[in-house]
Amino acid sequence: MKKIQIFLFIAVIFNTFSTISAQSPKKIIIEYSDFADVNQLELPDALLLTGNVRINHEGIIMTCNKAYYFQKENYIKAFGNVQMVQGDTLYMNSKYAEYNGNIKQAYATGNVVMRSPDMTLVTDTLNFDRNIQQAFYNSKGTITNKENILKSKSGRYFIPEKKFQFLTAVTITNPKYVVKSNHLDYYNNSGHSYLFGPSTITSEQNYIYTEKGFYDSRKNVGHFLRRSYIKYKDRLIEGDSLFYNRNKEFASATNNVKITDSINKGIVKGHYAEIYKKLDSMYVTKRAVAINLVDKDSVYIHGRKIMVTGKPENRIIRAFNNARFFKTDISGKCDSIHSSQKSRLTQLIGKPILWNFENQMTGDVMHLIGNKETQKLDSLKVLNNAFIVSKDTLGTGFNQVKGQNLYGKFRDNKLYEADIIKNTEVIYYLRNDAHELIGINKNVSSKINMTLDGNTIDTMTFFTNVDGEIYPEKDLPENARKLRGFIYRGEERMKTKDDIFPPDEEELNEKIIQQGKDEMAKENVPMKIRKETLNYDKNNPPSKKANKK
């Protein structure tokens, strides 16, 4: 029994000793030096090494001109042309360095240069922790690789990931742009940058601001997520999520998109947009609206899709699929709208209807022509089946004028004169100064000229082949008080800028706004962008879509 106990005791002691031996740090090995000396008075417990000193510790090789080796502490102080080499991937040179073999940490100062096959770091002071394979500096540093030059006040290098992390004042200089940020993660092997907090990317073409974004310096593409915008000389692009391809000068924006044209004083909004800068074109959908300032008032143009093309002086706006527009004094609907900045011509194409104050106008084709100098509405053309309808000011009847074509003139954006030509017909409720109904004028002629004062027809002149009369109200039956083709659509008239959006697009807008609020609540998750942008970069759907264009 005693023998068994003694055996177990010896086994425990042996295992404990083996564990301590395995855990104890390995000693630094002095492989070579020209001269070695011990001076207990000047350097107690230290070995002085001079000339071609070479030291080895668990795979790291250190060379220098002179070194103090403190054997008990397992510690080295190295002077003059110090170099540390880890494998064939990491080299560090400095004037002075210290290395602690027990905790496997190094400190270097004086013209420190750290090199790997694809980058060079230059700084004044550098710390290197071999246990976690990280190097960090708190003095100004410059990193150079094939694509970029990175400068910062401090930084940390994660060697296995080949990742730099900067938390104060970093600048990346590329031949095409400059990046500035206070928090940036940079992957040297891929050229990927992750930007956190206020950051900018400046180039000759544009200026990008983001507070959470990603940029690939090799593919020249970026994805920006928080309070981001892209600013050109003549255009500002904003959105909850922005994608940018520098090589193609292509950008796409998703959710709460706003594109501002500083030259033409225009704004385009929607929840998805594609902008092709080289082609001077953009495409906007999902509650899309183009807003232009005209005579201190705004014109709102909506379509399921809006396209804006051409240089500023020749810009054309196209809205199609259930197009609508609104201004405080005029509004309309049609299948599509084509508006030219150069000619000041706006075409309403496909079942157009126009309201100017209380006057409803329809026809096969409508042209609104603006004055190039005043930028106010100048004239109107209604081609084929022109029809004007307005409610009688006091009664329940409708004033009606129809003909083949209508040519109108505007003053202060109000239709004040119109010529209706060919096969014209009229039903008009005549009232005296006391607003009493005199009779109902019903006739036909070859041409009509009428002047208007707001909602009221001021004068009406008939030309050639005039045939008709003024009927007392009791003598003209109800079924005779409407011209062929009469349809009153007053309930469709848009009275505010929000009326231009169909119900389904309003529902979409509310849904996206709620999604934005949900995302804002989650936006403090710091690494979410990393997964999103990497997947975005792999799939790259906007770029594919752009290639199809």
Protein Blocks (a to p, Z undefined) as FASTA:
>chain_A
ZZmmmmmmmmmmmmmmmmmmmmpccddddfbdfbdcddfklmghiacdeehiacdeehia
cddfbdcddfklopacdeehiacdehjlbccddfbdcddfklopacdeehiacddfkbcc
ddfbdcddfklopaddfbdcddddfkbccddfbdcddfklopacdfbhpadddfkbccdd
fbdcddfknopacdedjdddddfkbccddfbdcddfklopacdfbhpacddfkbccddfb
dcddfklopacdeehiacddfklopacddjbdcddfknopaddeehiacdddeehiacdd
ddfbdcdedjfklcccddeehiadddfkbccddfbdcddfklopacdeehiacdehjbcc
ddfbdcddddfklopafbdcdeehiacddddfklmbdcddddfbdcdddeehiafbdcde
ehiacddddddfkopafbdcddddfbdcdddehjacfbdcdeehiacddddfklmcfklm
ccehiacfklmpcfbfklmpcfklmmmmmmmmmmmmmmmmmmmpmklmmmmmmmmmmnom
mlmmmmmZZ
